[in-house]
Amino acid sequence: MLLCKPSLITHSLPKTPNKSSLMISNSIATSDEKKPMSAFEARLSLVFALACQTSSLSQRRICHHFSSSIKTLIPLTAFLFFIRLIFISFIAHLFVVLTDLATETAKYVFPKRFESRNLEEALMTVPDIETVKYKVLSRSDQYEIREVESYFIAEVTMPGKSGFYFNGASQSFNVLAEYLFGKNTTAEKMEMTTPVITRKAQSDGEKMQLTTPVITKRQDQEKWQMSFVLPAKYGADLPLPKDPSVRIKEVPSKVVAVVAFSGFVTDEEVKQRELKLRNALKDDKQFQVKGGASVEAAQYNPPFTLPFTRRNEIALEVERKEE
């Protein structure tokens, strides 16, 4: 009988795996296999993906708008600056216009007065504007003797037999107005001044100051002439009228007898006052009516003036009596 050492005898017994090794192998096996996603998990993943996409689009839009704002910031600033300049310029121009309007209005609201001889003349007012320059030589209860400086006029012949017929006066007035306010060779606009002696004007082109008086001169029973006294600053350097019916003349210095009266001027009023003045001058010791002198009617106020505050005058050229 053969005896063997127990140490030499080996038994190949199968190894039984423990729990830890089983768990590791199971986890490895499950990691290699894809676990199917539930419907809830799929919806959640889709919502998350859409949210991320929306956030990305919003960020891109914000960046785009910001970039666009930066690009338009400079031109917008320039535009606002330009608008501001226009506004400041408008305010400055409006201030100048209002100042000029206030100045012109003050000439009518605060008119000047001539030295009066009676209550009627004391109530008369005239706008505080340029007029013919003269010096008073003598004064009586009925008239005043003036030495008038030379001046220039624009003159037209009035249609009709009356110098104060509304249509004829308006037509002549308008023709002179066109010359005074632009229908001339220079087209230089200048300020208008008043009052007038039967005429006033307005148009395009050169505007010159409208001065007082405006003179209506009776040549005979058929024709009257209306004239505007032109601003003294022009002298003889006056623009030529484009209308051939307008004539520019220089009136030399002269001595005239003047009677002032209020109300509105009519043919009958002028006729009666002329006759009265001629009769009064017959008794004057220094002056007499110059031969061939015709009456002139001067009106100093605009049409809206109250009748009792209007100043009108008739004038006859006179000369000194020979001793």
Residue, then its C-alpha position, 0 to 999 in steps of 0.5 A: m500500500l502506497l502511502c502519500k504525504p498529505s501535503l503532496i495530495t492536492h484537490s482542485l476544488p472549484k472556487t465559489p465567488n463571494k458576494s462582493s465579486l458578484m456585485i462588481s461583475n453585475s455592475i460591469a455587465t449593466s454598464d455595458e448595456k444601455k438602459p432604456m429612457s422612460a417617457f417622462e425622462a425624454r420629455l424632461s430632456l426635450v424641455f431642457a434642450l429647448a430652454c437652452q436653445t431659447s436662452s442662447l437665441s435671447q442672448r444673441r438677440i440682446c447682443h444684436h440689439f446692443s450692437s445696433s444701438i451702438k451703431t445708431l448712437i452716434p447718428l442719433t446724437a448728431f440728429l438730436f444736436f441738429i434739432r436742438l440747433i434748429f430750435i435755438s435758431f427758431i427761438a432767436h428768430l421769433f424773439v427778433v420778430l416779436t421785438d420788431l413787432a412790439t417796436e412797430t406797434a408802439k409807434y401806433v399805441f404811443p403816437k406823437r402829437f403836433e403842437s396844437r392850436n385848439l382842442e381839435e388838434a389836441l386830440m389828433t395823433v400821428p404814428d411816431i415814424e419818419t415824415v417830411k422835415y419842416k420848420v414852422l415860420s409862423r402860426s395863426d389861429q387859422y393856419e400854419i406857415r412851414e418851410v419844408e425841406s426837399y424830398f423825393i416822392a413816388e407818384v401816379t395819376m389817379p383814375g376818375k375825377s375824384g382824388f378820394y373816390f374809394n376805387g380810384a384811391s385804392q387802385s393808385f395806392n396799390v400801384l405805389a405800394e407795389y413799387l415801395f414794397g418790391k416792384n422795383t429794380t433792386a428788389e431790396k426789402m426794407e421796413m414799412t413806415t407810416p402814416v400816409i397822405t391818401r396812399k399806402a402799399q405792399s408787395d414783393g421785391e424791395k421794401m422801403q420805409l413808407t413815410t408820411p405824408v402821402i400827398t394827393k395833389r389836384q392838377d385840375q377838375e379831371k385828374w389827381q396825383m397820388s404820391f408816397v413820400l420816400p425815405a430820406k436815407y435814399g436821397a437820389d439813389l432810389p430804385l427805379p419802378k418796374d411799373p411805367s405809371v409810377r414816376i419818381k420826382e424830387v420835390p424842392s424845398k418850399v414854403v406852404a400854408v397848412v390847415a389841419f383837421s380831423g375825420f375822413v377826407t372827402d372832396e367836399e371837405v378839401k374844397q371848403r377848407e381850400l377856399k377858407l384858407r385862400n381867403a384867410l391868406k389874403d389878410d396875411k401880411q407876410f405871405q400870399v398864395k403862389g401863382g398856380a399853386s394847387v391844394e395838397a391833402a395829406q393824411y397821416n393815419p392808417p384806416f383803423t384810426l378813430p375819426f376824431t384822432r386822425r390828422n389830415e392837412i391841406a396845404l397851399e404853396v405860398e411866397r413872401k409878399e413883396e414890400 
